[in-house]
């Protein structure tokens, strides 16, 4: 039973990775698949809000269940999000200064603190 659950969970992770890539490469198709009609910017801000809440809750669960070292590695992995956000800002008309001061700084803190905890 545990093996089956692990397989389903890994497949779920692979599928959500696919969905994320599809949002980056084929946004109209992804939005339609998500169920949001085109031209609804509030839907995108809601998606980001839920993503950010999840990004805060999941590492805290990891800390509670697995301890500081695993929590640290999760934080290092989570740095993908602000790095991607910085790229999105710059590639959509935002300034490099804004991208680095907000998202770059966040990524740096996640990596530094994460490595300190992971390598303890």
VMD Tcl script that draws the C-alpha trace (Angstrom):
set ca {
  {0.00 0.00 0.00}
  {2.84 2.42 0.84}
  {4.60 1.66 -2.45}
  {1.41 2.33 -4.40}
  {0.87 5.62 -2.56}
  {4.49 6.62 -3.23}
  {4.11 5.85 -6.94}
  {0.88 7.87 -7.15}
  {2.54 10.77 -5.27}
  {5.58 10.75 -7.57}
  {3.32 10.64 -10.63}
  {1.39 13.58 -9.15}
  {4.64 15.52 -8.76}
  {5.58 14.76 -12.36}
  {2.15 15.86 -13.54}
  {2.24 19.16 -11.67}
  {5.72 19.77 -13.11}
  {4.21 19.21 -16.57}
  {1.39 21.66 -15.78}
  {3.90 24.27 -14.62}
  {5.96 23.92 -17.79}
  {2.77 24.12 -19.86}
  {1.84 27.41 -18.14}
  {5.24 28.79 -19.16}
  {5.30 27.46 -22.73}
  {1.61 27.45 -23.72}
  {-0.21 29.83 -21.37}
  {-3.51 29.98 -23.29}
  {-3.73 26.20 -23.42}
  {-2.81 25.99 -19.74}
  {-5.43 28.55 -18.70}
  {-8.08 26.73 -20.70}
  {-7.01 23.45 -19.10}
  {-7.13 25.12 -15.70}
  {-10.69 26.19 -16.45}
  {-10.21 29.98 -16.61}
  {-11.41 31.87 -19.69}
  {-8.85 34.11 -21.40}
  {-8.68 37.74 -20.25}
  {-9.22 37.13 -16.53}
  {-6.16 38.64 -14.78}
  {-7.77 38.24 -11.33}
  {-7.65 34.50 -11.84}
  {-3.88 34.69 -12.29}
  {-3.41 36.75 -9.14}
  {-5.55 34.24 -7.25}
  {-3.44 31.39 -8.59}
  {-0.31 33.19 -7.38}
  {-1.88 33.82 -3.98}
  {-2.68 30.14 -3.48}
  {0.80 29.19 -4.76}
  {2.44 31.53 -2.26}
  {0.35 30.21 0.64}
  {1.32 26.67 -0.33}
  {4.96 27.74 -0.64}
  {4.82 28.88 2.99}
  {2.88 25.93 4.41}
  {4.73 23.02 2.77}
  {8.19 23.89 4.16}
  {6.70 24.37 7.63}
  {5.16 20.89 7.43}
  {8.55 19.53 6.33}
  {10.19 21.24 9.31}
  {7.60 19.80 11.72}
  {7.85 16.28 10.34}
  {11.43 15.88 9.14}
  {13.49 18.43 11.08}
  {15.83 21.28 10.24}
  {18.17 19.50 7.79}
  {15.41 18.35 5.44}
  {13.70 21.73 5.91}
  {16.93 23.36 4.75}
  {17.03 21.29 1.56}
  {13.38 22.14 0.92}
  {14.24 25.85 1.23}
  {17.10 25.47 -1.25}
  {14.72 23.77 -3.70}
  {12.10 26.45 -3.07}
  {14.54 29.08 -4.35}
  {13.42 28.02 -7.83}
  {10.26 30.09 -7.31}
  {11.82 33.51 -6.68}
  {14.47 32.87 -9.35}
  {11.68 32.16 -11.82}
  {9.79 35.21 -10.57}
  {12.84 37.40 -11.21}
  {13.08 36.10 -14.77}
  {9.36 36.73 -15.26}
  {9.67 40.30 -13.98}
  {12.57 41.14 -16.30}
  {11.08 39.38 -19.34}
  {7.76 41.20 -18.92}
  {8.93 44.79 -18.73}
  {9.97 45.01 -15.09}
  {13.32 46.37 -14.05}
  {16.36 44.30 -13.21}
  {16.61 46.33 -9.99}
  {13.09 45.26 -8.92}
  {13.70 41.67 -9.96}
  {16.94 41.41 -8.00}
  {15.97 43.48 -4.96}
  {12.78 41.51 -4.36}
  {13.04 38.10 -5.98}
  {16.82 37.76 -6.19}
  {17.18 38.68 -2.52}
  {14.49 36.15 -1.59}
  {16.26 33.42 -3.54}
  {19.59 34.30 -1.93}
  {18.12 34.13 1.57}
  {16.44 30.78 0.82}
  {19.68 29.27 -0.50}
  {21.95 30.63 2.26}
  {19.62 29.81 5.16}
  {18.66 26.51 3.56}
  {22.29 25.41 3.20}
  {23.11 26.46 6.76}
  {20.22 24.31 8.02}
  {20.85 21.43 5.61}
  {24.56 21.17 6.29}
  {24.12 22.09 9.95}
}
mol new
graphics top color blue
foreach p $ca { graphics top sphere $p radius 0.5 }
foreach p [lrange $ca 0 end-1] q [lrange $ca 1 end] { graphics top cylinder $p $q radius 0.2 }
display resetview
